[in-house]
Amino acid sequence: MGTTIEKYIIAIVTINKEQVFNGGAPMFVAENEEQLQKTAFLLEKILDGMAHDLNNGTMIIVRH
């Protein structure tokens, strides 16, 4: 039996690094919107989470 992290932000992907402060979740900085989407959805699959678009150039990956 393994340990799982639930109900937390497990990763942040952004193109606006000035708007996000490190709060414990790994942060990935993308160069443009296309890279933002690609990175977020790849992390979503790897981390078995869900990507949520905050509509400000930032996406979070969470596990519900």
C-alpha positions in Angstrom: 0.0 0.0 0.0 1.4 3.4 -1.0 0.9 6.9 0.2 -1.1 9.3 -1.9 -1.5 13.0 -1.8 -5.1 14.2 -2.2 -6.9 17.5 -2.0 -3.7 19.6 -2.6 -2.2 21.5 -5.4 0.5 19.1 -6.6 2.0 21.3 -9.4 1.7 24.8 -10.9 2.4 25.7 -14.5 2.5 29.4 -15.5 3.6 31.9 -18.1 3.4 34.6 -15.5 6.0 33.7 -12.9 5.6 37.1 -11.2 2.1 36.3 -10.2 2.9 33.0 -8.5 4.8 32.7 -5.2 6.3 29.4 -4.1 4.0 27.8 -1.6 5.3 24.3 -1.5 4.1 22.9 -4.9 6.6 22.5 -7.7 6.3 25.4 -10.2 7.0 25.1 -13.9 7.4 28.2 -16.1 6.3 28.0 -19.7 7.3 30.4 -22.4 3.9 30.6 -24.1 0.3 29.4 -24.0 1.0 26.3 -26.2 3.8 25.2 -23.9 1.7 25.9 -20.9 -1.1 23.6 -22.1 1.3 20.9 -23.2 3.2 20.9 -19.9 0.1 21.0 -17.8 -1.6 18.1 -19.6 1.6 16.0 -19.5 1.9 16.6 -15.7 -1.8 15.7 -15.4 -1.1 12.3 -16.8 2.2 11.7 -15.0 0.8 12.8 -11.6 -2.6 11.2 -12.0 -4.2 14.5 -11.3 -6.5 17.0 -13.0 -5.4 20.2 -14.7 -7.5 23.4 -13.9 -7.0 26.5 -16.0 -7.2 29.7 -13.9 -7.6 31.8 -17.0 -4.7 34.1 -16.1 -1.8 32.2 -17.8 -1.6 29.7 -14.9 -2.8 26.1 -14.6 -2.8 24.0 -11.4 -2.6 20.3 -11.2 -4.7 18.8 -8.3 -5.7 15.4 -7.1 -9.3 15.2 -5.8 
